[in-house]
Amino acid sequence: MTDGMVRVETVVIGAGQAGLSTGYHLSRRGRDFVILDSVRRIGDNWRSHWDSLRLYSPAGSDGLPGLPFPGSRWSYPTKDQVADYLAA
């Protein structure tokens, strides 16, 4: 830390699926990084969508690297299930 500034090698913008996946791979390689997002909690952007929203792909295809999506492989997760999963 210098002059109140924190220096990191990589800044990932957005804590959605792509940002979290990127963070996973950076971590596995021992890289110094931070993930920034505009929402208070990871997954909150999903909570603001329509209540009827479901993913169009089954849960077995929706997991992040190193963290399979919970539940039945053939279920179609709701927006709140996705938000909870990302927050976990």
C-alpha angles and dihedrals in degrees: 000000000000126000091346092305124124116213122208130173096230134024116198113201112213131025095222124116095291095046094048091047090051090050090051092055094043089051092050088054093049094244124158109242146144130208116217126194135170096228125086096234130026108259096025092118088064092053091062094062127096114296090234093057117125129170114259091221125067120256091252088069098041104071126117120234109287094007118076116206108259124242133031114352090226099048121106107229122229123232091260093050089053091048092050091047093051091047090053 
